[in-house]
C-alpha cells in the first residue's frame, strides 16, 4: 500500500506544479509557497476528517456526514475539539475542501479560497505559528492566489488548485509513519531547498548522513528528552533523531535565520506528528541572538544535531559578537574577517562552540563539519578539538565519502560529542564506501543500507576494523597533536612470506636479470639521443 500512496501523493505535488506552470509561476520564487501551502491544506483537511471519523464513527458511517456536520449546533461542534487529538488543525465545515470545491462557481472564488486559508490560520494560530527572534508570529498560510499578479486570472487559478486537491484522499495514509512522510517531504522540497543563490543558503542533509547520526546518538531507548538544532534548515536531522527516540518521547527546539527554512520545518513537524513542538521553532540568528532560555540562561539540551553552514560572510556580526562576547560560549574565539573572500569565513566554528556550550550534563551531539577541521594544526579548530579532549566529551568521528552531498564538493566528517563518554573515542574512515551516481550535473555518493549499518554498528560497538576504524583513548589523541583522522592511528602492517633459500636465489637472479636489461636499454637510448642531438643543424 505504501508504494501506491507514495505515487498518489507525488502525483498531487506534480499536479500542483503543473497548475503553477500553466499560470506563469513555474520556477518562480512564489511557486514554492503555493505548492507547499496547498499540499499542507490538503494534509490538514484529511487528517482532521480522519481523526473526526475515529472519535465520531456515527458521522463517519453516514453518506451525508459533511451535511450532518454543518447542521450541528456551534457549541456542540466546539466540544468536538476536546475529543480530537491536539496534533491536528481544528476545522469548521466551511473549511473542508469538498465544501470549498462546491462553491467554486461563485463570484470571487479566489477570495473564498484565500479567506478559508486565513481563517484556518487564525483559528489555529496558537498551535501552528512559527515565532521570530523578536516575538512576531508567522502564520500558517498566505493568500496564495495573490501570487498571480493578473487579478482576472485568480479565480481560474483557485479553481485549478481546489480541483487538484479534491481528487485525492489522504485519510488512508495517516498511519503510514516517518519513513513515508520523510520520502514525501524530500520529494516536495527537492527543487527548492538547495545551495544556490542566497547569503543563507539551505542544504538538504542526505538521508544516509541523518540516519547514521541519529542511530549512533540513540542506540538505546530513551524518554522525555529535549532535542535541538541551532541551524535547523528544513529539519531533516531533527526528524530522524525524533524518529529514533519516538515523537511523543521528545520535545524539539530549533532556530534558523531563514524564514523559508522555518516554514519548511513547521511542515515537517506537522507531517511527523510533532505538532507539540511547533512553538519552539524560532526564526532568528543563533550566533548573535540565541533564543531558547531557561531560568534566565541559555537552555541546555539532551541531544543536539546540526549541519551548520561551513563558509559564510558574517562580517556584519563580528563587531557585535566582539562587543558582547561570551568567553564561555565562544571559548576558542571569533574568526577574523579576511580582507578578501569574506564568504569563506568559517562560521561552522561558532556553531561548534555554541553546541558544546548548549549540551546538558549528560548531553550528546552530532555535527557535520568539513573534514579539514579534524586535522587543522592551529587556530580555532585546534582549540575546539583540544577542549573536546580535555573535557572528555569527544565520542568519535566518522569521515564520510566524497560527494556525500551532491551540492558541495567539500569532504565532510561527523563529530560526535558525549559528556558521559567512557573514555574510548571511535575514529572511522568511511571514505572508501559508497557508490557514485549522477545527480543532475553533479556526482553524488550513495551508501547502501548495509554500509550505513556497518558504520553504525562499528561505532556503537567501538570495534577496530583494519583500515576502517579504531578505538583510542584521550591520551593517544593528545600524543597525535589532537588529530582526529582515523588513518593516523591505523597500524602499519608489513606482511612476511616464508620462502626457501632456492626460491630466494631464483627471485634475486630474476631481479638482477631485469635490472641488467633495463641498464642495457638505457645505454642504447643514451647513444641514440646523443646522435640525434649531433645531427641537429640551424637552418
C-alpha positions in Angstrom: 0.0 0.0 0.0 2.9 2.4 0.7 4.1 2.5 -2.9 0.6 3.2 -4.1 0.2 6.0 -1.6 3.6 7.4 -2.4 2.8 7.5 -6.1 -0.6 9.1 -5.4 1.0 11.8 -3.2 3.8 12.6 -5.6 1.3 12.8 -8.4 -0.6 15.6 -6.5 2.6 17.5 -6.0 3.4 17.2 -9.7 -0.2 18.4 -10.5 0.2 21.5 -8.3 3.5 22.3 -10.1 1.7 22.0 -13.4 -1.0 24.4 -12.2 1.7 26.9 -11.3 3.4 26.4 -14.7 0.1 26.9 -16.5 -0.3 30.2 -14.7 3.1 31.6 -15.4 4.5 30.8 -12.0 6.7 27.8 -12.9 10.2 28.1 -11.3 9.2 31.4 -9.8 10.0 32.3 -6.2 6.3 32.0 -5.3 5.9 28.5 -6.7 7.4 27.0 -3.6 5.0 28.8 -1.3 1.9 27.9 -3.4 2.8 24.2 -3.6 3.8 23.6 0.0 0.8 25.6 1.3 -1.7 23.9 -1.0 -0.3 20.5 0.0 -0.4 21.4 3.7 -4.0 22.5 3.4 -4.9 19.1 1.8 -3.0 17.2 4.5 -4.6 19.1 7.4 -8.1 18.7 5.9 -7.7 14.9 5.5 -6.1 14.5 8.9 -8.9 16.4 10.5 -11.6 14.2 8.8 -9.6 11.1 9.6 -9.4 11.9 13.3 -13.0 13.1 13.4 -14.3 9.8 12.0 -12.3 7.9 14.6 -13.9 9.7 17.6 -17.3 10.1 16.0 -18.0 6.9 13.9 -21.7 7.9 13.8 -20.6 10.7 11.5 -18.2 8.6 9.5 -20.6 5.9 8.6 -23.2 8.3 7.1 -23.2 9.2 3.4 -24.1 12.8 4.3 -21.7 13.2 7.2 -20.5 16.6 6.0 -24.0 17.9 5.8 -24.7 16.5 9.2 -21.6 18.2 10.5 -22.7 21.5 9.1 -26.1 21.2 10.8 -24.5 20.8 14.3 -25.1 23.5 16.9 -21.9 25.6 17.1 -21.4 24.9 20.8 -21.7 21.2 20.3 -19.3 21.5 17.4 -16.7 23.3 19.6 -17.0 20.4 22.0 -15.7 18.2 19.3 -12.3 19.9 19.6 -12.0 18.5 23.1 -12.4 14.9 21.8 -9.8 15.3 19.0 -6.1 14.8 19.4 -4.1 18.0 19.7 -1.8 17.3 16.8 -4.1 18.4 14.0 -5.7 21.7 13.0 -9.3 22.2 14.0 -11.6 23.0 11.1 -15.1 24.1 10.6 -17.4 22.6 7.9 -16.8 25.7 5.8 -13.1 25.0 5.7 -13.4 21.4 4.3 -12.1 21.1 0.8 -15.3 19.5 -0.6 -17.3 22.4 0.7 -14.9 25.0 -0.8 -15.0 22.9 -4.1 -18.8 23.2 -4.2 -18.6 27.0 -4.1 -16.1 27.3 -7.0 -18.6 28.8 -9.4 -19.4 31.7 -7.0 -18.1 35.1 -7.7 -14.7 36.0 -6.3 -13.8 32.3 -5.7 -10.1 33.3 -5.3 -11.1 35.4 -2.3 -13.1 32.5 -0.9 -10.1 30.2 -1.1 -7.7 32.8 0.4 -10.2 33.7 3.2 -10.5 30.0 4.0 -6.8 29.6 4.4 -6.6 32.8 6.5 -9.4 31.7 8.7 -7.7 28.3 9.4 -4.5 30.2 10.2 -6.3 32.4 12.7 -8.2 29.7 14.4 -5.1 27.5 14.9 -2.7 30.4 15.4 -1.6 29.3 18.9 -0.6 25.8 17.8 0.9 26.3 14.3 2.6 29.7 14.3 6.4 30.0 14.0 8.0 32.6 16.2 10.6 35.1 15.1 13.5 36.1 17.4 11.7 39.4 18.0 8.5 37.6 19.1 6.4 38.1 16.0 4.2 35.2 14.7 4.5 33.8 11.2 1.1 32.4 10.3 0.3 29.1 8.7 -0.9 30.3 5.3 -0.7 33.2 2.9 -3.2 34.4 0.4 -1.9 32.1 -2.3 -4.0 33.4 -5.2 -2.4 36.9 -4.8 0.9 35.4 -6.1 -0.9 35.6 -9.5 -0.4 39.3 -10.4 -3.2 39.4 -13.1 -6.3 39.6 -11.0 -8.5 38.4 -13.9 -6.8 35.0 -13.7 -7.0 34.4 -10.0 -10.4 32.7 -9.9 -9.4 30.2 -12.5 -6.1 29.6 -10.7 -8.0 29.0 -7.4 -10.4 26.6 -9.2 -7.4 24.7 -10.7 -5.9 24.3 -7.2 -9.1 23.2 -5.5 -9.8 20.7 -8.3 -6.4 19.0 -7.8 -6.9 18.8 -4.1 -10.4 17.4 -4.2 -9.5 14.4 -6.4 -7.3 12.6 -3.9 -7.9 11.4 -0.4 -5.1 11.1 2.1 -7.1 9.7 5.0 -5.7 6.2 4.3 -2.1 7.3 4.7 -2.4 8.9 8.2 -0.9 5.7 9.8 2.0 5.4 7.3 4.6 6.9 9.7 8.0 8.5 9.4 9.6 6.7 6.5 6.7 7.5 4.2 6.5 11.2 5.2 10.2 11.7 5.0 10.2 10.4 1.5 7.2 12.7 0.6 8.8 15.7 2.2 12.1 15.2 0.3 10.1 15.0 -2.9 8.0 18.0 -2.1 11.0 20.3 -1.5 13.7 18.8 -3.7 13.5 21.6 -6.3 13.5 24.4 -3.7 15.9 23.5 -0.9 19.4 23.8 -2.3 22.6 25.8 -2.1 22.0 28.3 -5.0 21.9 32.0 -4.6 21.3 33.3 -1.1 23.6 34.5 1.6 22.0 32.0 3.9 21.8 29.1 1.5 20.0 25.9 2.6 21.4 22.4 2.3 19.3 19.3 2.4 21.1 16.8 4.6 21.2 13.4 2.9 19.2 10.6 4.4 22.3 8.5 5.0 24.0 11.2 7.0 20.9 11.8 9.0 20.3 8.1 9.7 23.9 7.5 10.8 23.8 10.5 13.2 20.5 9.5 14.8 21.3 5.8 15.2 24.7 6.4 16.8 23.2 9.1 19.2 20.3 6.9 20.3 21.5 3.2 20.5 19.1 2.5 23.3 15.5 3.7 24.2 15.2 7.0 26.0 12.2 9.1 27.1 11.3 12.7 28.0 14.3 14.4 26.4 14.9 17.6 24.6 16.5 17.8 21.1 17.8 20.8 19.4 19.3 22.1 16.1 20.7 25.6 16.1 20.9 25.7 12.2 17.8 23.6 11.6 17.1 24.2 7.9 14.2 22.1 6.8 14.6 19.8 9.8 15.9 16.6 8.3 18.3 15.9 11.1 15.8 16.7 13.8 13.1 14.4 12.2 15.5 11.4 12.0 16.5 12.0 15.7 12.9 12.4 16.8 12.0 9.2 14.9 14.8 7.3 16.6 13.6 8.5 20.1 9.9 8.5 19.4 7.8 11.5 18.5 5.9 11.5 21.8 9.1 11.0 23.9 10.9 14.2 22.9 10.4 17.9 22.5 12.0 19.6 19.5 13.7 23.0 19.7 15.3 24.8 16.8 16.5 28.1 15.4 17.4 29.1 11.8 17.9 32.5 10.3 15.8 31.7 7.2 12.1 32.2 7.3 11.7 29.8 4.3 13.6 27.1 6.3 11.5 27.7 9.4 8.3 27.3 7.4 9.6 24.0 5.9 10.5 22.8 9.4 6.9 23.6 10.5 5.6 21.5 7.7 8.0 18.6 8.6 6.8 18.7 12.2 3.2 18.6 11.1 3.8 15.6 8.8 5.7 13.7 11.5 3.4 14.0 14.5 5.5 16.7 16.3 2.9 19.5 16.3 3.5 19.9 20.1 7.0 21.4 19.2 6.0 24.0 16.6 6.0 26.7 19.3 9.8 26.0 19.7 10.6 26.7 16.0 12.4 30.1 16.1 13.4 32.2 13.0 16.4 34.2 14.0 20.2 34.4 14.2 21.5 31.7 16.5 25.0 33.1 16.8 24.2 36.7 17.7 20.9 36.2 19.4 20.3 32.6 20.6 16.6 32.4 21.6 16.0 29.4 23.8 16.4 30.1 27.5 15.6 28.6 30.9 15.8 30.3 34.2 17.4 33.3 32.6 20.3 31.4 31.0 20.7 29.7 27.6 18.9 26.4 27.7 20.8 23.2 27.8 19.7 20.2 25.7 19.9 16.5 25.9 20.6 15.9 22.2 21.9 18.3 19.6 22.2 17.7 15.8 23.5 20.2 13.3 24.7 20.6 9.7 25.8 24.2 10.1 26.9 26.3 7.1 30.7 25.8 6.5 31.5 29.1 4.8 29.5 32.3 5.2 30.1 36.0 5.3 29.0 37.0 8.8 31.4 40.0 8.9 28.4 42.3 9.7 28.0 40.3 13.0 31.7 40.3 14.1 31.7 43.7 15.8 28.5 42.8 17.7 29.9 39.4 18.8 33.2 41.0 20.0 31.3 43.7 22.0 29.2 41.2 23.9 31.4 38.1 23.6 30.6 35.4 26.0 34.1 33.9 26.7 32.5 30.7 28.0 30.3 30.2 24.9 32.9 31.2 22.3 35.9 30.0 24.3 38.1 29.4 21.2 37.4 32.8 19.7 35.7 34.6 16.8 37.2 34.1 13.3 38.9 37.1 11.9 37.4 38.9 8.9 39.6 38.2 5.9 40.5 41.1 3.6 39.3 39.1 0.6 36.8 36.3 0.1 34.6 37.1 3.2 32.2 34.4 2.0 34.8 31.8 3.1 34.6 32.8 6.8 34.4 29.6 8.8 31.1 30.1 10.6 30.9 26.4 11.5 33.4 27.0 14.2 31.0 29.3 16.0 28.2 26.7 15.8 30.5 24.1 17.2 31.3 26.2 20.2 27.7 27.1 20.7 26.7 23.4 20.6 29.3 22.4 23.1 28.1 25.2 25.4 24.4 24.1 24.9 24.8 20.5 26.0 23.2 19.3 29.2 25.2 17.4 31.9 24.9 14.1 30.1 24.2 15.5 26.6 25.1 14.1 23.3 25.6 15.8 19.9 26.5 15.0 16.3 27.7 17.8 14.0 28.6 17.8 10.3 32.0 19.6 9.7 34.4 20.0 6.8 36.9 17.2 7.1 39.7 19.7 7.3 38.5 20.5 10.8 39.7 17.2 12.2 43.4 17.8 11.4 43.9 21.6 11.5 47.2 22.2 13.3 46.4 25.6 14.6 43.8 28.3 15.2 40.2 28.0 16.4 39.7 24.4 15.0 42.5 23.0 17.0 41.4 24.8 20.2 37.9 23.3 19.8 39.4 19.8 19.5 41.6 20.3 22.5 38.6 21.4 24.5 36.7 18.3 23.4 39.6 16.1 24.5 40.5 17.9 27.7 36.9 17.9 28.9 36.5 14.2 27.8 33.4 14.9 25.8 34.6 13.6 22.4 32.9 10.3 21.5 34.2 9.9 17.9 34.4 10.9 14.3 33.1 9.4 11.1 34.8 10.7 7.9 32.3 10.3 5.1 32.9 9.6 1.4 33.5 12.4 -1.0 30.3 13.9 -2.7 28.0 12.5 0.0 26.4 16.0 -0.5 25.7 16.5 -4.2 25.5 20.3 -3.6 29.1 20.7 -2.4 32.4 19.1 -3.2 33.7 19.7 0.3 34.6 16.4 2.1 32.7 16.1 5.4 33.0 14.3 8.7 30.6 13.9 11.5 31.9 14.7 15.0 30.1 13.1 17.9 30.1 14.5 21.5 29.1 12.7 24.6 29.5 14.2 28.0 29.2 10.8 29.6 31.7 9.1 27.3 33.6 6.1 28.8 37.0 7.3 27.7 37.3 5.5 24.4 37.0 7.5 21.2 35.9 5.8 17.9 37.5 7.1 14.7 36.1 5.7 11.4 37.3 6.3 7.9 34.3 5.5 5.7 35.7 7.5 2.7 36.0 4.3 0.6 32.4 3.3 1.0 29.5 4.1 -1.3 28.6 4.1 -5.0 28.9 7.2 -7.2 25.9 8.2 -9.2 25.0 11.3 -11.3 22.5 13.7 -9.8 21.8 16.4 -12.4 25.2 17.8 -13.4 26.8 16.8 -10.1 28.1 13.5 -8.8 26.8 12.1 -5.6 27.9 9.1 -3.4 25.2 6.9 -2.1 25.6 4.5 0.8 23.8 1.2 0.8 21.8 0.2 3.9 24.4 -2.4 4.6 27.2 0.2 4.5 25.2 2.5 6.8 24.6 -0.2 9.3 28.3 -1.2 9.1 29.2 2.4 10.2 26.6 2.4 12.9 27.4 -1.0 14.4 31.2 -0.3 14.3 30.8 3.0 16.1 28.4 1.7 18.8 30.4 -1.4 19.5 33.7 0.6 19.4 35.2 -2.0 17.1 38.7 -1.9 15.5 38.4 -2.9 11.8 41.5 -3.0 9.6 41.9 0.2 7.6 38.4 1.3 8.6 38.1 2.0 12.3 39.9 2.2 15.6 39.1 3.0 19.2 41.7 5.2 21.1 41.9 6.9 24.4 42.3 10.6 25.1 46.0 10.3 25.8 46.6 8.8 22.4 44.8 11.7 20.8 47.0 14.2 22.7 50.1 12.3 21.6 49.0 12.8 17.9 48.6 16.5 18.4 44.8 16.2 18.8 44.4 14.8 15.2 41.0 13.1 14.8 41.9 11.4 11.4 41.5 7.7 11.7 44.2 6.9 9.2 46.9 8.4 11.5 46.1 5.7 14.1 46.0 2.7 11.9 48.8 0.2 12.4 51.3 -0.1 9.6 51.4 -3.7 8.7 54.3 -5.4 6.9 53.5 -8.9 5.6 56.2 -11.5 5.6 56.2 -14.6 3.4 58.3 -17.6 4.2 60.4 -18.8 1.2 63.3 -21.4 0.8 66.9 -20.4 0.0 66.5 -21.7 -3.5 63.3 -19.6 -4.1 65.2 -16.6 -2.7 68.2 -17.1 -5.1 65.8 -17.6 -8.1 63.9 -14.3 -7.3 67.2 -12.4 -6.8 68.6 -13.7 -10.1 65.4 -12.6 -11.8 65.6 -9.1 -10.3 69.3 -8.9 -11.4 68.5 -10.0 -15.0 65.6 -7.5 -15.3 67.9 -4.7 -13.9 70.7 -5.7 -16.4 68.2 -5.4 -19.3 67.0 -2.0 -18.1 70.5 -0.7 -17.8 71.3 -2.0 -21.3 68.2 -0.4 -22.8 69.2 2.8 -21.0 72.6 2.9 -22.6 71.1 2.3 -26.1 68.7 5.2 -25.6 71.5 7.4 -24.3 73.6 6.8 -27.5 70.6 7.3 -29.7 69.8 10.6 -28.1 73.4 11.9 -28.4 73.5 11.0 -32.1 70.2 12.8 -32.7 71.5 15.9 -31.0 74.7 15.9 -33.1 72.6 15.8 -36.3 70.7 18.9 -35.4 71.5 21.9 -37.7 70.4 25.5 -37.7 68.5 26.4 -40.9 
